[in-house]
Amino acid sequence: MSDDAYRELKCDPHLGDVVEEHGPLSLDPADDPFERLVVSIVNQQLSTSAAATIRDRLFERVEVTPAGLLAADEAVLGDCGLSNQKIGYVRNVAEAFQDGFSAESLRAMDDDDVIDSLTEIRGVGVWTAKMFLIFVLAREDVFPVEDLGIRRGMERVFGFDVDTVSRGTMRERAAKWTPYRSYASLYLWRSVD
């Protein structure tokens, strides 16, 4: 984390206490972009603990590579806890990577183009694409308002009810954290962990 990002977020009247409590955080590119994208798909619309259980089973029983997921028996994937729909999604991602899709090709793109490219893969939505931007490409200015943890963090630091405040309002509030919204997101997640 740059000194500028830390200093700016620490001075924020709403987020500053969380920043001070947790200290500087870092964004590190993922070692394995394919694996990280599969993890994001597994995590979709699940509690943290349920996602962790499924993830652990999947990594224990299957080689999490494009070839490994495509070769895995559907029953084994289901036994890991993946729904039929998510089995299809991880296989779609595996096929895309096997056909030449790569993080390297996305690194040169701006954030919107990365989101557009990723969401062409069936099963990869905007939330998953934003997780890829943050946790694979280590982009510093992504605000995944689609994430429940982010919305709960906004609720905690701003003191409003996320059920009554629009995502547009949350985006407006987060705009002041530009160009460090990914770091702000890390702190929002920490505030509710």
Backbone hydrogen bonds in HBPLUS format (Angstrom, degrees):
<---DONOR---> <-ACCEPTOR-->    atom                        ^
c    i                          cat <-CA-CA->   ^        H-A-AA   ^      H-
h    n   atom  resd res      DA  || num        DHA   H-A  angle D-A-AA Bond
n    s   type  num  typ     dist DA aas  dist angle  dist       angle   num
A0006-TYR N   A0002-SER O   3.06 MM   4  6.35 171.0  2.07 155.7 157.8     1
A0007-ARG N   A0003-ASP O   2.86 MM   4  5.95 168.6  1.87 152.4 156.2     2
A0008-GLU N   A0004-ASP O   2.86 MM   4  5.93 166.0  1.88 151.5 155.9     3
A0009-LEU N   A0005-ALA O   2.99 MM   4  6.08 171.3  2.00 153.4 156.1     4
A0010-LYS N   A0006-TYR O   2.87 MM   4  5.85 150.7  1.96 146.6 155.6     5
A0011-CYS N   A0007-ARG O   3.15 MM   4  6.29 136.7  2.35 139.9 149.3     6
A0012-ASP N   A0009-LEU O   3.17 MM   3  5.15 154.2  2.24  99.2 107.1     7
A0016-GLY N   A0012-ASP O   2.83 MM   4  4.86 145.2  1.95 137.1 142.8     8
A0018-VAL N   A0015-LEU O   3.03 MM   3  5.52 121.7  2.38 114.0 127.9     9
A0019-VAL N   A0015-LEU O   3.06 MM   4  6.31 159.5  2.10 155.4 162.0    10
A0020-GLU N   A0016-GLY O   2.90 MM   4  6.09 162.8  1.93 152.3 156.8    11
A0021-GLU N   A0017-ASP O   2.93 MM   4  6.07 153.9  2.00 141.7 149.1    12
A0022-HIS N   A0018-VAL O   3.04 MM   4  6.22 155.2  2.10 150.0 155.1    13
A0023-GLY N   A0019-VAL O   2.78 MM   4  5.62 134.0  1.99 148.2 159.1    14
A0036-ARG N   A0032-ASP O   3.01 MM   4  6.28 160.3  2.05 157.9 164.1    15
A0037-LEU N   A0033-PRO O   3.00 MM   4  6.19 150.5  2.08 145.9 153.3    16
A0038-VAL N   A0034-PHE O   2.99 MM   4  6.33 156.7  2.05 154.0 160.5    17
A0039-VAL N   A0035-GLU O   2.95 MM   4  6.26 156.8  2.01 148.1 154.8    18
A0040-SER N   A0036-ARG O   2.99 MM   4  6.27 152.3  2.07 142.7 149.8    19
A0041-ILE N   A0037-LEU O   3.07 MM   4  6.39 151.6  2.15 145.4 152.6    20
A0042-VAL N   A0038-VAL O   2.91 MM   4  6.24 160.7  1.94 154.3 159.8    21
A0043-ASN N   A0039-VAL O   2.89 MM   4  6.11 153.6  1.96 149.3 156.7    22
A0044-GLN N   A0041-ILE O   3.18 MM   3  5.25 146.9  2.30 101.0 110.4    23
A0046-LEU N   A0043-ASN O   3.24 MM   3  5.64 145.3  2.37 143.7 134.1    24
A0051-ALA N   A0047-SER O   2.96 MM   4  6.10 167.3  1.98 157.1 161.0    25
A0052-ALA N   A0048-THR O   2.98 MM   4  6.13 155.6  2.04 144.6 151.5    26
A0053-THR N   A0049-SER O   3.08 MM   4  6.28 155.8  2.14 147.1 152.7    27
A0054-ILE N   A0050-ALA O   3.12 MM   4  6.39 166.6  2.14 153.2 155.9    28
A0055-ARG N   A0051-ALA O   2.84 MM   4  5.97 164.7  1.87 153.4 158.5    29
A0056-ASP N   A0052-ALA O   2.90 MM   4  6.02 164.2  1.93 148.4 152.4    30
A0057-ARG N   A0053-THR O   3.08 MM   4  6.31 163.5  2.11 149.0 153.3    31
A0058-LEU N   A0054-ILE O   2.88 MM   4  6.07 164.2  1.91 154.9 159.6    32
A0059-PHE N   A0055-ARG O   2.96 MM   4  6.18 166.1  1.98 157.0 159.8    33
A0060-GLU N   A0056-ASP O   3.01 MM   4  6.13 139.1  2.18 142.4 153.4    34
A0061-ARG N   A0057-ARG O   3.00 MM   4  6.13 151.0  2.08 151.7 158.5    35
A0062-VAL N   A0058-LEU O   2.93 MM   4  5.67 146.6  2.04 152.2 158.0    36
A0065-THR N   A0063-GLU O   2.86 MM   2  5.72 131.5  2.10 108.8  93.6    37
A0069-LEU N   A0065-THR O   2.93 MM   4  6.02 166.8  1.94 160.8 161.9    38
A0070-LEU N   A0066-PRO O   3.10 MM   4  6.21 155.8  2.16 146.1 153.0    39
A0071-ALA N   A0067-ALA O   2.95 MM   4  6.05 143.3  2.09 144.4 154.1    40
A0072-ALA N   A0068-GLY O   3.03 MM   4  6.03 129.2  2.30 136.9 149.1    41
A0076-VAL N   A0073-ASP O   3.06 MM   3  5.32 123.7  2.39 102.6 116.4    42
A0077-LEU N   A0073-ASP O   3.15 MM   4  6.56 159.3  2.19 153.6 159.1    43
A0078-GLY N   A0074-GLU O   2.89 MM   4  6.14 154.6  1.96 147.4 155.0    44
A0079-ASP N   A0075-ALA O   2.82 MM   4  6.02 150.2  1.90 143.0 151.5    45
A0080-CYS N   A0076-VAL O   3.04 MM   4  6.33 132.9  2.27 140.2 152.2    46
A0080-CYS N   A0077-LEU O   3.20 MM   3  5.13 132.3  2.44  92.1 104.9    47
A0082-LEU N   A0077-LEU O   3.32 MM   5  5.94 155.5  2.38 154.4 148.0    48
A0081-GLY N   A0078-GLY O   2.93 MM   3  5.21 147.4  2.04 104.4 114.8    49
A0087-ILE N   A0083-SER O   2.88 MM   4  6.16 150.4  1.97 153.3 162.4    50
A0088-GLY N   A0084-ASN O   3.11 MM   4  6.38 158.4  2.16 144.8 149.6    51
A0089-TYR N   A0085-GLN O   3.00 MM   4  6.35 150.4  2.09 142.7 151.6    52
A0090-VAL N   A0086-LYS O   2.87 MM   4  6.09 169.7  1.88 156.1 156.5    53
A0091-ARG N   A0087-ILE O   3.07 MM   4  6.19 152.2  2.15 144.5 152.7    54
A0092-ASN N   A0088-GLY O   2.86 MM   4  6.08 145.2  1.98 143.6 153.7    55
A0093-VAL N   A0089-TYR O   3.03 MM   4  6.36 157.6  2.08 151.4 156.4    56
A0094-ALA N   A0090-VAL O   2.92 MM   4  6.12 154.7  1.98 140.3 147.9    57
A0095-GLU N   A0091-ARG O   2.86 MM   4  6.08 159.2  1.90 149.5 154.2    58
A0096-ALA N   A0092-ASN O   2.96 MM   4  6.21 157.1  2.01 146.0 152.4    59
A0097-PHE N   A0093-VAL O   2.94 MM   4  6.22 161.8  1.97 155.0 159.0    60
A0098-GLN N   A0094-ALA O   2.83 MM   4  5.99 152.3  1.91 146.9 155.8    61
A0099-ASP N   A0095-GLU O   2.86 MM   4  6.00 138.9  2.03 143.0 153.7    62
A0101-PHE N   A0096-ALA O   2.92 MM   5  5.41 156.3  1.98 150.8 145.2    63
A0100-GLY N   A0097-PHE O   3.14 MM   3  5.20 161.6  2.18 105.1 108.0    64
A0106-LEU N   A0103-ALA O   2.93 MM   3  5.04 128.9  2.19  98.7 113.4    65
A0107-ARG N   A0103-ALA O   2.96 MM   4  6.21 137.0  2.15 152.5 164.8    66
A0109-MET N   A0106-LEU O   2.96 MM   3  5.30 154.4  2.03 112.9 121.2    67
A0114-VAL N   A0110-ASP O   3.00 MM   4  6.31 153.5  2.07 155.7 164.3    68
A0115-ILE N   A0111-ASP O   2.96 MM   4  6.26 163.5  1.99 155.1 159.0    69
A0116-ASP N   A0112-ASP O   2.91 MM   4  6.16 160.7  1.95 146.6 152.2    70
A0117-SER N   A0113-ASP O   2.88 MM   4  6.06 160.1  1.92 147.5 152.6    71
A0118-LEU N   A0114-VAL O   2.89 MM   4  6.08 171.5  1.90 158.2 160.6    72
A0119-THR N   A0115-ILE O   2.94 MM   4  5.97 162.9  1.97 151.6 156.7    73
A0120-GLU N   A0117-SER O   3.27 MM   3  5.48 156.5  2.33 103.1 110.0    74
A0121-ILE N   A0118-LEU O   3.00 MM   3  5.74 162.2  2.03 119.7 125.1    75
A0124-VAL N   A0121-ILE O   2.99 MM   3  5.65 161.5  2.02 146.5 146.8    76
A0129-ALA N   A0125-GLY O   2.95 MM   4  6.19 158.8  1.99 152.9 159.6    77
A0130-LYS N   A0126-VAL O   2.86 MM   4  6.09 153.0  1.94 151.2 158.3    78
A0131-MET N   A0127-TRP O   2.94 MM   4  6.28 150.6  2.03 149.1 157.7    79
A0132-PHE N   A0128-THR O   2.99 MM   4  6.27 148.2  2.10 143.8 152.6    80
A0133-LEU N   A0129-ALA O   2.95 MM   4  6.31 153.1  2.02 144.9 152.1    81
A0134-ILE N   A0130-LYS O   3.01 MM   4  6.27 157.8  2.06 148.2 153.2    82
A0135-PHE N   A0131-MET O   2.75 MM   4  5.76 167.3  1.77 155.6 158.1    83
A0136-VAL N   A0132-PHE O   2.86 MM   4  4.95 145.1  1.99 131.5 136.8    84
A0137-LEU N   A0132-PHE O   3.04 MM   5  6.50 157.2  2.09 158.4 164.8    85
A0139-ARG N   A0133-LEU O   2.87 MM   6  5.55 178.5  1.87 150.3 150.4    86
A0182-SER N   A0140-GLU O   2.87 MM  42  4.91 158.0  1.92 125.9 126.5    87
A0145-VAL N   A0143-PHE O   3.02 MM   2  5.82 132.4  2.26 106.9  93.2    88
A0147-ASP N   A0144-PRO O   2.95 MM   3  5.76 171.2  1.96 127.2 130.1    89
A0150-ILE N   A0147-ASP O   3.15 MM   3  5.29 122.5  2.50  98.7 112.5    90
A0151-ARG N   A0147-ASP O   3.09 MM   4  6.47 160.4  2.13 151.8 157.1    91
A0152-ARG N   A0148-LEU O   2.81 MM   4  6.08 156.4  1.87 153.5 160.5    92
A0153-GLY N   A0149-GLY O   2.87 MM   4  6.01 149.6  1.96 139.1 148.0    93
A0154-MET N   A0150-ILE O   2.85 MM   4  6.15 152.4  1.93 149.1 156.7    94
A0155-GLU N   A0151-ARG O   2.93 MM   4  6.18 152.6  2.01 141.9 149.8    95
A0156-ARG N   A0152-ARG O   2.91 MM   4  6.22 152.8  1.99 145.0 152.0    96
A0157-VAL N   A0153-GLY O   2.89 MM   4  6.17 170.0  1.90 158.0 159.4    97
A0158-PHE N   A0154-MET O   2.87 MM   4  5.72 154.9  1.93 147.6 154.4    98
A0159-GLY N   A0155-GLU O   2.77 MM   4  5.18 130.6  2.01 130.0 140.8    99
A0164-THR N   A0161-ASP O   2.93 MM   3  5.58 160.1  1.97 118.8 125.2   100
A0165-VAL N   A0161-ASP O   3.14 MM   4  6.33 129.1  2.41 147.4 161.3   101
A0170-MET N   A0166-SER O   3.10 MM   4  6.51 153.2  2.18 142.8 150.4   102
A0171-ARG N   A0167-ARG O   2.83 MM   4  6.14 153.8  1.90 149.1 156.1   103
A0172-GLU N   A0168-GLY O   2.94 MM   4  6.24 154.2  2.01 145.7 152.9   104
A0173-ARG N   A0169-THR O   2.93 MM   4  6.25 157.4  1.98 149.5 155.3   105
A0174-ALA N   A0170-MET O   2.89 MM   4  6.11 152.4  1.97 147.0 155.1   106
A0175-ALA N   A0171-ARG O   2.94 MM   4  6.08 125.0  2.25 140.5 154.2   107
A0175-ALA N   A0172-GLU O   3.23 MM   3  5.16 139.9  2.40  94.3 105.5   108
A0177-TRP N   A0174-ALA O   2.84 MM   3  5.48 161.4  1.88 121.4 127.8   109
A0178-THR N   A0175-ALA O   3.09 MM   3  5.48 166.3  2.11 113.6 117.4   110
A0180-TYR N   A0177-TRP O   2.67 MM   3  5.52 155.5  1.73 137.6 143.2   111
A0184-ALA N   A0180-TYR O   3.02 MM   4  6.37 159.8  2.07 151.2 157.7   112
A0185-SER N   A0181-ARG O   2.83 MM   4  5.99 146.2  1.95 138.1 147.2   113
A0186-LEU N   A0182-SER O   2.98 MM   4  6.37 150.2  2.07 145.2 152.7   114
A0187-TYR N   A0183-TYR O   3.05 MM   4  6.45 155.0  2.11 150.5 156.7   115
A0188-LEU N   A0184-ALA O   2.85 MM   4  6.17 150.0  1.93 146.8 156.1   116
A0189-TRP N   A0185-SER O   2.91 MM   4  6.20 161.8  1.94 155.9 159.5   117
A0190-ARG N   A0186-LEU O   2.99 MM   4  6.26 156.3  2.05 142.7 149.7   118
A0191-SER N   A0187-TYR O   2.89 MM   4  6.11 144.0  2.02 144.7 154.5   119
A0192-VAL N   A0189-TRP O   3.16 MM   3  5.57 149.1  2.26 108.0 116.4   120
A0193-ASP N   A0189-TRP O   3.12 MM   4  6.27 121.8  2.48 143.7 159.4   121
A0193-ASP N   A0190-ARG O   3.29 MM   3  5.09 146.5  2.41  95.3 104.7   122
